[in-house]
Amino acid sequence: MRVDPELVQKLQQLRDRIGKPIAITSGYRCPAHNRAVGGATQSQHMHGTAADIMVKGLAPATVAEHAEAIGFGGIGRYATFTHVDTRSEKARWNG
């Protein structure tokens, strides 16, 4: 599976903006793995356009604010991580 080059570029922009390493806890998922982890049926992860990320020392909400400034299409705020993706329409949620 190919990972969206725009996702890679935006993740690098986010890392440059934050000035700290970004840990990717989930990237591309095959449909079987996506089902096993309870992912959405139309998950961006299955298209190689999404990543769940963590930055040591930063709350997910803070990471999401930075992701907003970069221009990610989808941004989800969860208790322990932030979801970012490159969908074309804007989507924001709390998990």
N, CA, C and O atoms as a printed pandas DataFrame, in Angstrom:
     atom_number atom_name residue_name chain_id  residue_number  x_coord  y_coord  z_coord
0              1         N          MET        A               1    0.837   -1.179    0.000
1              2        CA          MET        A               1    0.000    0.000    0.000
2              3         C          MET        A               1    0.875    1.232    0.000
3              4         O          MET        A               1    1.910    1.270    0.665
4              5         N          ARG        A               2    0.476    2.199   -0.716
5              6        CA          ARG        A               2    1.195    3.455   -0.807
6              7         C          ARG        A               2    0.663    4.454    0.213
7              8         O          ARG        A               2   -0.547    4.574    0.402
8              9         N          VAL        A               3    1.562    5.158    0.859
9             10        CA          VAL        A               3    1.178    6.208    1.794
10            11         C          VAL        A               3    1.121    7.513    1.008
11            12         O          VAL        A               3    1.996    7.799    0.190
12            13         N          ASP        A               4    0.090    8.291    1.265
13            14        CA          ASP        A               4   -0.124    9.565    0.586
14            15         C          ASP        A               4    1.074   10.496    0.802
15            16         O          ASP        A               4    1.403   10.806    1.947
16            17         N          PRO        A               5    1.730   10.948   -0.270
17            18        CA          PRO        A               5    2.859   11.861   -0.117
18            19         C          PRO        A               5    2.483   13.154    0.608
19            20         O          PRO        A               5    3.309   13.726    1.320
20            21         N          GLU        A               6    1.250   13.616    0.435
21            22        CA          GLU        A               6    0.804   14.822    1.138
22            23         C          GLU        A               6    0.800   14.602    2.648
23            24         O          GLU        A               6    1.139   15.508    3.409
24            25         N          LEU        A               7    0.419   13.400    3.084
25            26        CA          LEU        A               7    0.439   13.078    4.508
26            27         C          LEU        A               7    1.864   13.175    5.044
27            28         O          LEU        A               7    2.098   13.762    6.100
28            29         N          VAL        A               8    2.801   12.602    4.319
29            30        CA          VAL        A               8    4.208   12.635    4.744
30            31         C          VAL        A               8    4.699   14.081    4.818
31            32         O          VAL        A               8    5.368   14.458    5.780
32            33         N          GLN        A               9    4.376   14.881    3.823
33            34        CA          GLN        A               9    4.803   16.284    3.800
34            35         C          GLN        A               9    4.207   17.071    4.966
35            36         O          GLN        A               9    4.901   17.847    5.623
36            37         N          LYS        A              10    2.920   16.863    5.213
37            38        CA          LYS        A              10    2.269   17.600    6.301
38            39         C          LYS        A              10    2.792   17.149    7.670
39            40         O          LYS        A              10    2.931   17.970    8.577
40            41         N          LEU        A              11    3.077   15.869    7.823
41            42        CA          LEU        A              11    3.658   15.404    9.084
42            43         C          LEU        A              11    5.032   16.045    9.316
43            44         O          LEU        A              11    5.368   16.406   10.444
44            45         N          GLN        A              12    5.820   16.185    8.250
45            46        CA          GLN        A              12    7.116   16.846    8.396
46            47         C          GLN        A              12    6.938   18.324    8.742
47            48         O          GLN        A              12    7.670   18.856    9.576
48            49         N          GLN        A              13    5.976   18.983    8.111
49            50        CA          GLN        A              13    5.685   20.384    8.441
50            51         C          GLN        A              13    5.272   20.518    9.906
51            52         O          GLN        A              13    5.660   21.467   10.588
52            53         N          LEU        A              14    4.478   19.552   10.377
53            54        CA          LEU        A              14    4.033   19.564   11.766
54            55         C          LEU        A              14    5.227   19.377   12.702
55            56         O          LEU        A              14    5.344   20.074   13.710
56            57         N          ARG        A              15    6.106   18.444   12.370
57            58        CA          ARG        A              15    7.305   18.218   13.181
58            59         C          ARG        A              15    8.172   19.479   13.215
59            60         O          ARG        A              15    8.664   19.865   14.275
60            61         N          ASP        A              16    8.357   20.110   12.073
61            62        CA          ASP        A              16    9.150   21.339   12.018
62            63         C          ASP        A              16    8.516   22.441   12.870
63            64         O          ASP        A              16    9.218   23.175   13.566
64            65         N          ARG        A              17    7.208   22.550   12.812
65            66        CA          ARG        A              17    6.493   23.577   13.575
66            67         C          ARG        A              17    6.613   23.340   15.081
67            68         O          ARG        A              17    6.867   24.274   15.842
68            69         N          ILE        A              18    6.428   22.086   15.507
69            70        CA          ILE        A              18    6.458   21.743   16.930
70            71         C          ILE        A              18    7.891   21.722   17.455
71            72         O          ILE        A              18    8.151   22.112   18.593
72            73         N          GLY        A              19    8.805   21.268   16.625
73            74        CA          GLY        A              19   10.201   21.193   17.041
74            75         C          GLY        A              19   10.536   19.986   17.891
75            76         O          GLY        A              19   11.529   19.981   18.618
76            77         N          LYS        A              20    9.697   18.959   17.795
77            78        CA          LYS        A              20    9.906   17.714   18.548
78            79         C          LYS        A              20    9.555   16.537   17.651
79            80         O          LYS        A              20    8.785   16.687   16.703
80            81         N          PRO        A              21   10.114   15.366   17.944
81            82        CA          PRO        A              21    9.747   14.168   17.177
82            83         C          PRO        A              21    8.257   13.838   17.328
83            84         O          PRO        A              21    7.646   14.101   18.363
84            85         N          ILE        A              22    7.709   13.269   16.290
85            86        CA          ILE        A              22    6.318   12.813   16.291
86            87         C          ILE        A              22    6.331   11.292   16.222
87            88         O          ILE        A              22    6.934   10.711   15.319
88            89         N          ALA        A              23    5.670   10.654   17.167
89            90        CA          ALA        A              23    5.530    9.196   17.151
90            91         C          ALA        A              23    4.234    8.844   16.420
91            92         O          ALA        A              23    3.156    9.316   16.784
92            93         N          ILE        A              24    4.352    8.019   15.397
93            94        CA          ILE        A              24    3.172    7.543   14.672
94            95         C          ILE        A              24    2.772    6.211   15.300
95            96         O          ILE        A              24    3.513    5.230   15.228
96            97         N          THR        A              25    1.598    6.190   15.914
97            98        CA          THR        A              25    1.143    4.978   16.593
98            99         C          THR        A              25    0.268    4.104   15.697
99           100         O          THR        A              25    0.082    2.919   15.972
100          101         N          SER        A              26   -0.269    4.691   14.625
101          102        CA          SER        A              26   -1.046    3.927   13.658
102          103         C          SER        A              26   -1.001    4.668   12.324
103          104         O          SER        A              26   -1.280    5.866   12.266
104          105         N          GLY        A              27   -0.654    3.963   11.265
105          106        CA          GLY        A              27   -0.623    4.539    9.919
106          107         C          GLY        A              27   -1.571    3.758    9.029
107          108         O          GLY        A              27   -2.759    3.640    9.329
108          109         N          TYR        A              28   -1.042    3.217    7.921
109          110        CA          TYR        A              28   -1.877    2.411    7.035
110          111         C          TYR        A              28   -2.387    1.182    7.779
111          112         O          TYR        A              28   -1.656    0.551    8.543
112          113         N          ARG        A              29   -3.653    0.855    7.541
113          114        CA          ARG        A              29   -4.258   -0.372    8.089
114          115         C          ARG        A              29   -4.944   -1.118    6.959
115          116         O          ARG        A              29   -5.692   -0.524    6.182
116          117         N          CYS        A              30   -4.695   -2.410    6.863
117          118        CA          CYS        A              30   -5.472   -3.223    5.934
118          119         C          CYS        A              30   -6.886   -3.337    6.506
119          120         O          CYS        A              30   -7.079   -3.128    7.703
120          121         N          PRO        A              31   -7.870   -3.663    5.678
121          122        CA          PRO        A              31   -9.252   -3.749    6.185
122          123         C          PRO        A              31   -9.415   -4.693    7.377
123          124         O          PRO        A              31  -10.166   -4.385    8.302
124          125         N          ALA        A              32   -8.733   -5.824    7.372
125          126        CA          ALA        A              32   -8.874   -6.775    8.484
126          127         C          ALA        A              32   -8.351   -6.169    9.787
127          128         O          ALA        A              32   -8.995   -6.285   10.830
128          129         N          HIS        A              33   -7.197   -5.530    9.726
129          130        CA          HIS        A              33   -6.651   -4.908   10.945
130          131         C          HIS        A              33   -7.530   -3.739   11.386
131          132         O          HIS        A              33   -7.751   -3.542   12.581
132          133         N          ASN        A              34   -8.022   -2.977   10.437
133          134        CA          ASN        A              34   -8.894   -1.852   10.777
134          135         C          ASN        A              34  -10.127   -2.340   11.536
135          136         O          ASN        A              34  -10.531   -1.727   12.524
136          137         N          ARG        A              35  -10.720   -3.433   11.081
137          138        CA          ARG        A              35  -11.876   -4.014   11.784
138          139         C          ARG        A              35  -11.464   -4.483   13.180
139          140         O          ARG        A              35  -12.186   -4.265   14.153
140          141         N          ALA        A              36  -10.304   -5.125   13.270
141          142        CA          ALA        A              36   -9.837   -5.686   14.548
142          143         C          ALA        A              36   -9.615   -4.605   15.606
143          144         O          ALA        A              36   -9.804   -4.852   16.798
144          145         N          VAL        A              37   -9.216   -3.411   15.172
145          146        CA          VAL        A              37   -8.974   -2.334   16.141
146          147         C          VAL        A              37  -10.179   -1.416   16.310
147          148         O          VAL        A              37  -10.102   -0.408   17.013
148          149         N          GLY        A              38  -11.288   -1.763   15.668
149          150        CA          GLY        A              38  -12.515   -0.969   15.815
150          151         C          GLY        A              38  -12.510    0.316   15.020
151          152         O          GLY        A              38  -13.185    1.277   15.390
152          153         N          GLY        A              39  -11.743    0.349   13.910
153          154        CA          GLY        A              39  -11.687    1.543   13.065
154          155         C          GLY        A              39  -12.984    1.772   12.313
155          156         O          GLY        A              39  -13.784    0.853   12.136
156          157         N          ALA        A              40  -13.183    3.000   11.875
157          158        CA          ALA        A              40  -14.368    3.358   11.090
158          159         C          ALA        A              40  -14.401    2.536    9.799
159          160         O          ALA        A              40  -13.353    2.194    9.252
160          161         N          THR        A              41  -15.589    2.225    9.322
161          162        CA          THR        A              41  -15.705    1.389    8.123
162          163         C          THR        A              41  -15.101    2.055    6.892
163          164         O          THR        A              41  -14.650    1.360    5.982
164          165         N          GLN        A              42  -15.084    3.370    6.842
165          166        CA          GLN        A              42  -14.472    4.104    5.731
166          167         C          GLN        A              42  -13.214    4.840    6.197
167          168         O          GLN        A              42  -12.923    5.938    5.724
168          169         N          SER        A              43  -12.478    4.239    7.115
169          170        CA          SER        A              43  -11.300    4.856    7.721
170          171         C          SER        A              43  -10.289    5.345    6.694
171          172         O          SER        A              43   -9.973    4.646    5.731
172          173         N          GLN        A              44   -9.792    6.545    6.912
173          174        CA          GLN        A              44   -8.729    7.099    6.079
174          175         C          GLN        A              44   -7.450    6.264    6.192
175          176         O          GLN        A              44   -6.621    6.272    5.282
176          177         N          HIS        A              45   -7.291    5.557    7.290
177          178        CA          HIS        A              45   -6.116    4.704    7.473
178          179         C          HIS        A              45   -6.023    3.646    6.366
179          180         O          HIS        A              45   -4.920    3.280    5.959
180          181         N          MET        A              46   -7.154    3.157    5.881
181          182        CA          MET        A              46   -7.151    2.119    4.844
182          183         C          MET        A              46   -6.758    2.661    3.473
183          184         O          MET        A              46   -6.539    1.892    2.537
184          185         N          HIS        A              47   -6.668    3.989    3.355
185          186        CA          HIS        A              47   -6.274    4.620    2.094
186          187         C          HIS        A              47   -4.849    5.160    2.150
187          188         O          HIS        A              47   -4.357    5.716    1.169
188          189         N          GLY        A              48   -4.187    4.999    3.289
189          190        CA          GLY        A              48   -2.833    5.516    3.428
190          191         C          GLY        A              48   -2.784    7.024    3.582
191          192         O          GLY        A              48   -1.757    7.650    3.322
192          193         N          THR        A              49   -3.908    7.608    4.009
193          194        CA          THR        A              49   -3.998    9.068    4.125
194          195         C          THR        A              49   -4.115    9.545    5.564
195          196         O          THR        A              49   -4.401   10.720    5.794
196          197         N          ALA        A              50   -3.900    8.663    6.546
197          198        CA          ALA        A              50   -4.095    9.036    7.950
198          199         C          ALA        A              50   -2.998    8.496    8.839
199          200         O          ALA        A              50   -2.352    7.493    8.533
200          201         N          ALA        A              51   -2.803    9.195    9.962
201          202        CA          ALA        A              51   -1.874    8.738   10.991
202          203         C          ALA        A              51   -2.423    9.147   12.351
203          204         O          ALA        A              51   -2.978   10.235   12.506
204          205         N          ASP        A              52   -2.264    8.277   13.319
205          206        CA          ASP        A              52   -2.523    8.612   14.718
206          207         C          ASP        A              52   -1.158    8.915   15.309
207          208         O          ASP        A              52   -0.223    8.128   15.165
208          209         N          ILE        A              53   -1.046   10.054   15.974
209          210        CA          ILE        A              53    0.269   10.527   16.403
210          211         C          ILE        A              53    0.276   10.980   17.863
211          212         O          ILE        A              53   -0.756   11.315   18.446
212          213         N          MET        A              54    1.482   10.974   18.424
213          214        CA          MET        A              54    1.704   11.474   19.780
214          215         C          MET        A              54    3.006   12.269   19.767
215          216         O          MET        A              54    3.941   11.941   19.038
216          217         N          VAL        A              55    3.052   13.316   20.583
217          218        CA          VAL        A              55    4.269   14.098   20.759
218          219         C          VAL        A              55    4.545   14.156   22.254
219          220         O          VAL        A              55    3.732   14.673   23.021
220          221         N          LYS        A              56    5.682   13.631   22.665
221          222        CA          LYS        A              56    6.028   13.591   24.078
222          223         C          LYS        A              56    6.007   15.000   24.669
223          224         O          LYS        A              56    6.618   15.929   24.141
224          225         N          GLY        A              57    5.287   15.125   25.783
225          226        CA          GLY        A              57    5.222   16.400   26.477
226          227         C          GLY        A              57    4.128   17.342   25.991
227          228         O          GLY        A              57    3.955   18.425   26.551
228          229         N          LEU        A              58    3.383   16.943   24.949
229          230        CA          LEU        A              58    2.295   17.786   24.446
230          231         C          LEU        A              58    0.967   17.043   24.525
231          232         O          LEU        A              58    0.881   15.866   24.175
232          233         N          ALA        A              59   -0.053   17.736   24.981
233          234        CA          ALA        A              59   -1.395   17.158   25.028
234          235         C          ALA        A              59   -1.931   17.006   23.606
235          236         O          ALA        A              59   -1.590   17.794   22.725
236          237         N          PRO        A              60   -2.771   15.992   23.381
237          238        CA          PRO        A              60   -3.358   15.821   22.055
238          239         C          PRO        A              60   -4.067   17.081   21.545
239          240         O          PRO        A              60   -4.026   17.363   20.347
240          241         N          ALA        A              61   -4.705   17.829   22.418
241          242        CA          ALA        A              61   -5.391   19.054   21.987
242          243         C          ALA        A              61   -4.390   20.082   21.451
243          244         O          ALA        A              61   -4.688   20.799   20.496
244          245         N          THR        A              62   -3.225   20.152   22.056
245          246        CA          THR        A              62   -2.185   21.075   21.589
246          247         C          THR        A              62   -1.652   20.636   20.235
247          248         O          THR        A              62   -1.444   21.461   19.345
248          249         N          VAL        A              63   -1.434   19.342   20.081
249          250        CA          VAL        A              63   -0.993   18.801   18.788
250          251         C          VAL        A              63   -2.048   19.117   17.727
251          252         O          VAL        A              63   -1.708   19.503   16.609
252          253         N          ALA        A              64   -3.319   18.955   18.075
253          254        CA          ALA        A              64   -4.413   19.240   17.137
254          255         C          ALA        A              64   -4.415   20.709   16.716
255          256         O          ALA        A              64   -4.687   21.019   15.556
256          257         N          GLU        A              65   -4.118   21.606   17.638
257          258        CA          GLU        A              65   -4.053   23.035   17.293
258          259         C          GLU        A              65   -2.961   23.289   16.264
259          260         O          GLU        A              65   -3.156   24.054   15.319
260          261         N          HIS        A              66   -1.820   22.651   16.448
261          262        CA          HIS        A              66   -0.737   22.788   15.473
262          263         C          HIS        A              66   -1.124   22.160   14.134
263          264         O          HIS        A              66   -0.816   22.710   13.077
264          265         N          ALA        A              67   -1.793   21.017   14.178
265          266        CA          ALA        A              67   -2.241   20.344   12.955
266          267         C          ALA        A              67   -3.224   21.224   12.192
267          268         O          ALA        A              67   -3.227   21.246   10.961
268          269         N          GLU        A              68   -4.048   21.941   12.926
269          270        CA          GLU        A              68   -5.002   22.875   12.311
270          271         C          GLU        A              68   -4.245   23.940   11.512
271          272         O          GLU        A              68   -4.627   24.268   10.389
272          273         N          ALA        A              69   -3.185   24.468   12.091
273          274        CA          ALA        A              69   -2.395   25.510   11.426
274          275         C          ALA        A              69   -1.711   24.990   10.162
275          276         O          ALA        A              69   -1.491   25.747    9.217
276          277         N          ILE        A              70   -1.373   23.694   10.146
277          278        CA          ILE        A              70   -0.732   23.084    8.981
278          279         C          ILE        A              70   -1.745   22.874    7.862
279          280         O          ILE        A              70   -1.388   22.930    6.685
280          281         N          GLY        A              71   -3.016   22.632    8.220
281          282        CA          GLY        A              71   -4.056   22.452    7.215
282          283         C          GLY        A              71   -4.448   21.019    6.922
283          284         O          GLY        A              71   -4.841   20.700    5.800
284          285         N          PHE        A              72   -4.345   20.146    7.923
285          286        CA          PHE        A              72   -4.832   18.777    7.737
286          287         C          PHE        A              72   -6.337   18.802    7.488
287          288         O          PHE        A              72   -7.049   19.614    8.078
288          289         N          GLY        A              73   -6.827   17.915    6.616
289          290        CA          GLY        A              73   -8.262   17.849    6.340
290          291         C          GLY        A              73   -9.046   17.311    7.518
291          292         O          GLY        A              73  -10.052   17.896    7.920
292          293         N          GLY        A              74   -8.588   16.191    8.077
293          294        CA          GLY        A              74   -9.246   15.582    9.222
294          295         C          GLY        A              74   -8.361   15.666   10.449
295          296         O          GLY        A              74   -7.166   15.375   10.394
296          297         N          ILE        A              75   -8.971   16.070   11.564
297          298        CA          ILE        A              75   -8.249   16.132   12.836
298          299         C          ILE        A              75   -9.174   15.609   13.926
299          300         O          ILE        A              75  -10.253   16.154   14.159
300          301         N          GLY        A              76   -8.735   14.545   14.588
301          302        CA          GLY        A              76   -9.504   13.978   15.695
302          303         C          GLY        A              76   -8.703   14.077   16.982
303          304         O          GLY        A              76   -7.522   13.731   17.014
304          305         N          ARG        A              77   -9.333   14.540   18.021
305          306        CA          ARG        A              77   -8.685   14.675   19.330
306          307         C          ARG        A              77   -9.154   13.535   20.229
307          308         O          ARG        A              77  -10.349   13.382   20.485
308          309         N          TYR        A              78   -8.208   12.747   20.698
309          310        CA          TYR        A              78   -8.494   11.634   21.595
310          311         C          TYR        A              78   -7.747   11.862   22.903
311          312         O          TYR        A              78   -6.937   12.784   23.004
312          313         N          ALA        A              79   -8.009   11.041   23.890
313          314        CA          ALA        A              79   -7.406   11.221   25.216
314          315         C          ALA        A              79   -5.882   11.092   25.179
315          316         O          ALA        A              79   -5.184   11.817   25.888
316          317         N          THR        A              80   -5.364   10.180   24.362
317          318        CA          THR        A              80   -3.921    9.913   24.393
318          319         C          THR        A              80   -3.202   10.145   23.064
319          320         O          THR        A              80   -1.980   10.011   23.002
320          321         N          PHE        A              81   -3.922   10.485   22.012
321          322        CA          PHE        A              81   -3.301   10.698   20.706
322          323         C          PHE        A              81   -4.145   11.650   19.870
323          324         O          PHE        A              81   -5.274   11.988   20.227
324          325         N          THR        A              82   -3.573   12.070   18.757
325          326        CA          THR        A              82   -4.265   12.923   17.795
326          327         C          THR        A              82   -4.291   12.206   16.453
327          328         O          THR        A              82   -3.271   11.686   16.002
328          329         N          HIS        A              83   -5.446   12.178   15.821
329          330        CA          HIS        A              83   -5.584   11.626   14.472
330          331         C          HIS        A              83   -5.463   12.788   13.490
331          332         O          HIS        A              83   -6.075   13.839   13.687
332          333         N          VAL        A              84   -4.666   12.597   12.424
333          334        CA          VAL        A              84   -4.590   13.576   11.344
334          335         C          VAL        A              84   -4.734   12.843   10.018
335          336         O          VAL        A              84   -4.279   11.709    9.872
336          337         N          ASP        A              85   -5.376   13.504    9.045
337          338        CA          ASP        A              85   -5.476   12.900    7.717
338          339         C          ASP        A              85   -5.579   13.988    6.652
339          340         O          ASP        A              85   -5.750   15.169    6.951
340          341         N          THR        A              86   -5.468   13.548    5.405
341          342        CA          THR        A              86   -5.429   14.480    4.284
342          343         C          THR        A              86   -6.690   14.435    3.428
343          344         O          THR        A              86   -6.638   14.738    2.236
344          345         N          ARG        A              87   -7.814   14.062    4.015
345          346        CA          ARG        A              87   -9.067   14.083    3.252
346          347         C          ARG        A              87   -9.282   15.490    2.680
347          348         O          ARG        A              87   -8.737   16.463    3.201
348          349         N          SER        A              88  -10.064   15.594    1.627
349          350        CA          SER        A              88  -10.248   16.877    0.964
350          351         C          SER        A              88  -11.217   17.812    1.705
351          352         O          SER        A              88  -11.090   19.033    1.623
352          353         N          GLU        A              89  -12.169   17.239    2.418
353          354        CA          GLU        A              89  -13.117   18.074    3.164
354          355         C          GLU        A              89  -12.653   18.193    4.616
355          356         O          GLU        A              89  -11.943   17.329    5.131
356          357         N          LYS        A              90  -13.064   19.272    5.256
357          358        CA          LYS        A              90  -12.681   19.501    6.649
358          359         C          LYS        A              90  -13.554   18.664    7.581
359          360         O          LYS        A              90  -14.780   18.680    7.475
360          361         N          ALA        A              91  -12.913   17.932    8.494
361          362        CA          ALA        A              91  -13.630   17.120    9.490
362          363         C          ALA        A              91  -12.905   17.262   10.821
363          364         O          ALA        A              91  -11.686   17.111   10.898
364          365         N          ARG        A              92  -13.670   17.554   11.866
365          366        CA          ARG        A              92  -13.105   17.702   13.222
366          367         C          ARG        A              92  -13.986   16.925   14.191
367          368         O          ARG        A              92  -15.213   16.974   14.097
368          369         N          TRP        A              93  -13.359   16.206   15.128
369          370        CA          TRP        A              93  -14.125   15.444   16.111
370          371         C          TRP        A              93  -13.290   15.176   17.350
371          372         O          TRP        A              93  -12.066   15.307   17.343
372          373         N          ASN        A              94  -13.981   14.802   18.403
373          374        CA          ASN        A              94  -13.369   14.361   19.657
374          375         C          ASN        A              94  -13.737   12.902   19.857
375          376         O          ASN        A              94  -14.899   12.516   19.731
376          377         N          GLY        A              95  -12.732   12.100   20.169
377          378        CA          GLY        A              95  -12.986   10.667   20.338
378          379         C          GLY        A              95  -12.979   10.241   21.768
379          380         O          GLY        A              95  -13.179    9.062   22.061
